Amino acid sequence: MKLFSIIFAALMVTFSSLAQAAEGLVTVKSPHSVVATMDRFEALAKQRGLTVFARIDHAVGAAKIGKTLRPTQVIIFGNPQGGTPFMECAQTVGIDLPLKVLVWEDASAQVWLGYNDPEYLARRHGVEHCPAVENLRKALAGLAESVVAP
């Protein structure tokens, strides 16, 4: 009976985390606070020659209308060197560019970093074989991995 309880608990954790994942969203746990994770991301993006267009604090916006939102920030960033080749495959990709990273704290106080999977975006725009996708995928994964490192 104890084994059944352990298996059931493991399945519940697995399926609850799957249920929270949005299609096409890559999510990575961060050991840092939302602000620290976002500060690290912004600094690393700039260090790697990316342009940071905006940083938005959704919790501050919520407070302006008398609402409470757990820490949630988004950063909009990019570089024509990465985005232009993707748009050459399909100009409609421009609706999803510049790129964005969302950092938020869930109800359990776990901080997450999430971004749109370039392969998902390529499928969305009907350019699954676009050569720019793999470079963007690697770049985003590398940024995320570096940012959430202890």
C-alpha positions as CSV (number, residue, x, y, z in Angstrom):
1,M,0.0,0.0,0.0
2,K,2.9,2.4,0.8
3,L,4.4,1.7,-2.7
4,F,1.0,2.6,-4.3
5,S,0.9,5.9,-2.4
6,I,4.4,6.8,-3.6
7,I,3.6,5.9,-7.2
8,F,0.3,7.9,-7.0
9,A,2.1,10.9,-5.5
10,A,4.7,10.8,-8.3
11,L,2.1,10.6,-10.9
12,M,0.2,13.5,-9.5
13,V,3.3,15.7,-9.4
14,T,4.1,14.7,-13.0
15,F,0.6,15.4,-14.3
16,S,0.2,18.6,-12.4
17,S,3.4,20.1,-13.8
18,L,2.3,18.9,-17.3
19,A,-1.1,20.6,-16.9
20,Q,0.6,23.9,-16.1
21,A,2.8,23.9,-19.2
22,A,1.5,25.9,-22.1
23,E,2.0,24.5,-25.6
24,G,5.2,25.7,-27.1
25,L,6.5,27.2,-23.8
26,V,9.9,26.0,-22.6
27,T,10.1,26.3,-18.8
28,V,13.1,26.1,-16.5
29,K,13.2,26.2,-12.7
30,S,15.3,29.0,-11.3
31,P,16.9,28.9,-7.8
32,H,16.9,32.7,-7.8
33,S,14.1,35.2,-7.0
34,V,12.1,36.6,-9.9
35,V,14.1,39.9,-9.7
36,A,17.5,38.2,-9.5
37,T,16.6,35.8,-12.4
38,M,15.5,38.7,-14.5
39,D,18.5,40.8,-13.6
40,R,20.8,38.0,-14.5
41,F,18.9,37.5,-17.8
42,E,19.1,41.1,-18.7
43,A,22.8,41.4,-17.9
44,L,23.7,38.3,-19.9
45,A,21.5,39.3,-22.9
46,K,23.3,42.7,-23.0
47,Q,26.7,41.0,-22.6
48,R,25.9,38.8,-25.6
49,G,25.1,41.8,-27.8
50,L,21.3,41.5,-27.6
51,T,19.2,44.6,-27.5
52,V,16.8,44.8,-24.5
53,F,13.7,46.7,-25.7
54,A,11.6,46.6,-22.5
55,R,11.3,45.0,-19.1
56,I,7.8,44.8,-17.8
57,D,6.8,44.1,-14.2
58,H,3.2,42.7,-14.3
59,A,2.9,42.7,-10.5
60,V,3.4,46.5,-10.5
61,G,0.8,46.9,-13.2
62,A,-1.6,44.8,-11.2
63,A,-1.0,46.9,-8.1
64,K,-2.0,50.0,-10.0
65,I,-5.5,48.6,-10.3
66,G,-5.7,47.4,-6.8
67,K,-4.9,43.7,-7.6
68,T,-2.2,41.4,-6.3
69,L,-0.1,39.3,-8.6
70,R,2.8,37.1,-7.6
71,P,6.1,38.4,-8.9
72,T,5.9,38.2,-12.7
73,Q,8.2,40.0,-15.2
74,V,8.7,39.8,-18.9
75,I,11.6,41.1,-20.9
76,I,11.5,41.8,-24.7
77,F,14.9,41.4,-26.4
78,G,16.4,40.5,-29.7
79,N,19.0,41.0,-32.4
80,P,18.4,41.4,-36.2
81,Q,21.1,38.9,-36.8
82,G,18.9,36.1,-35.3
83,G,15.4,37.4,-36.1
84,T,15.9,38.5,-39.7
85,P,16.8,35.0,-41.0
86,F,13.8,33.6,-39.2
87,M,11.6,36.3,-40.8
88,E,13.1,35.5,-44.2
89,C,11.5,32.1,-43.8
90,A,8.1,33.6,-43.0
91,Q,7.5,37.3,-42.4
92,T,4.6,36.5,-40.2
93,V,7.2,35.4,-37.6
94,G,7.5,39.1,-37.0
95,I,4.4,38.9,-34.8
96,D,6.4,36.8,-32.4
97,L,9.6,38.9,-32.5
98,P,11.4,40.4,-30.7
99,L,11.7,37.4,-28.4
100,K,10.4,37.4,-24.9
101,V,11.3,35.7,-21.6
102,L,8.8,35.5,-18.8
103,V,10.0,35.0,-15.2
104,W,7.3,34.3,-12.5
105,E,6.8,32.8,-9.1
106,D,4.2,30.1,-8.8
107,A,1.8,29.4,-5.9
108,S,4.5,27.3,-4.3
109,A,7.1,30.1,-4.4
110,Q,9.0,28.3,-7.1
111,V,10.5,30.7,-9.7
112,W,10.3,29.7,-13.4
113,L,11.9,31.1,-16.5
114,G,9.9,30.5,-19.7
115,Y,10.2,31.4,-23.4
116,N,8.5,30.4,-26.7
117,D,10.2,27.4,-28.3
118,P,11.5,28.5,-31.7
119,E,10.5,25.1,-33.1
120,Y,6.9,25.8,-32.0
121,L,7.0,29.2,-33.6
122,A,8.3,27.7,-36.8
123,R,5.4,25.2,-36.8
124,R,3.0,28.0,-36.1
125,H,4.2,29.9,-39.1
126,G,4.5,26.9,-41.4
127,V,8.3,27.0,-41.7
128,E,9.3,23.9,-39.8
129,H,12.5,23.5,-41.8
130,C,13.7,27.1,-41.4
131,P,17.5,26.9,-40.8
132,A,17.4,29.9,-38.4
133,V,15.3,27.9,-35.9
134,E,18.1,25.6,-34.5
135,N,20.4,28.6,-33.8
136,L,17.7,30.4,-32.0
137,R,16.8,27.3,-30.0
138,K,20.4,26.8,-29.0
139,A,20.9,30.5,-28.1
140,L,17.7,30.6,-25.9
141,A,18.5,27.3,-24.2
142,G,22.1,28.6,-23.5
143,L,20.8,31.8,-22.1
144,A,18.3,30.1,-19.9
145,E,20.8,27.5,-18.6
146,S,23.3,30.2,-17.7
147,V,20.7,32.4,-16.0
148,V,19.4,29.7,-13.7
149,A,22.8,28.3,-12.8
150,P,23.4,28.6,-9.0
